Amino acid sequence: MTNGNNHGKEDTRPFAAPCRRLAANAPLRWIAAGWRDYKASPGISLAYGLIVFGVSLGVSLLAWELGSYVLVISMLSGFIFVAPLLATGMYSVSRQLGRGKSVSFARSVKRMHLALRDALVFALVLLVIFLVWVRAGVMVHVFFPAGESHDLMLLLRFLGIGSAVGSIFALVTFSAAAFSLPMIVDRDADMVTACITSVNAVLRNKPAMAVWIALIVALTGLGFATAGLGLIVVIPLLGYATWHGYVETIDAAAWPDSATQNEPVKGER
């Protein structure tokens, strides 16, 4: 296999970037590091948090006013295309801070633009999974129409099977997303390589990933429990923590540093 960037030289890089073994409590360090990044860039963090809060509020209000599940699904599927771009911007903030460089919202937005192609490829994959997920949920409801009966056992079977099916899709999505987008921001790698790297790292660090999933669910639930206001803090925090998780887990040294990340050092223009 050859790479055009190497002028015809054989590409000896592995099929996926190797990963390090993690202790089960490693995600706690990521959250702590993410919180430091949030405090170091409060303005940018607040901006990203407000964007997510605004979208969540808009979807909720429209669903309440119109009662249209089709509209909600359409808007959520549209947000799938926006979320990876927002994530690349947040990862860029942590990357800049980690390298001692000046941080600005404009540069993180530029990173979003530069990562547009890979982020949209990833978003398309998420959209396919999301639509299949919705169809699977409809089929579960067809076979177990819990809403049309007061049978407690039928309701429990519906919830149990629905949760099991949903968990499969959620695990697939999480495995592909855990470290792939941070790798795209950090290194000159394609999305296929990044996704395979992410899946491999998740499978090799199951205890740590279980803790990480629990933290994501708990913090996101806390965000929604505060009428969405908590998302203003939670989403950027999780974004920054994800970056630190990538740095600790993935050894992507074989891939060249992203040539598009040329942020000036603090004090420079």
Secondary structure as UniProt FT lines:
FT   HELIX           4..6
FT   TURN            7..8
FT   TURN            24..25
FT   HELIX           26..40
FT   HELIX           42..66
FT   HELIX           69..98
FT   TURN            99..100
FT   HELIX           105..114
FT   HELIX           116..143
FT   HELIX           146..148
FT   HELIX           152..177
FT   TURN            178..179
FT   HELIX           180..186
FT   HELIX           191..204
FT   HELIX           206..225
FT   TURN            226..230
FT   HELIX           231..249
FT   TURN            253..254
FT   TURN            259..260
FT   TURN            266..267
//
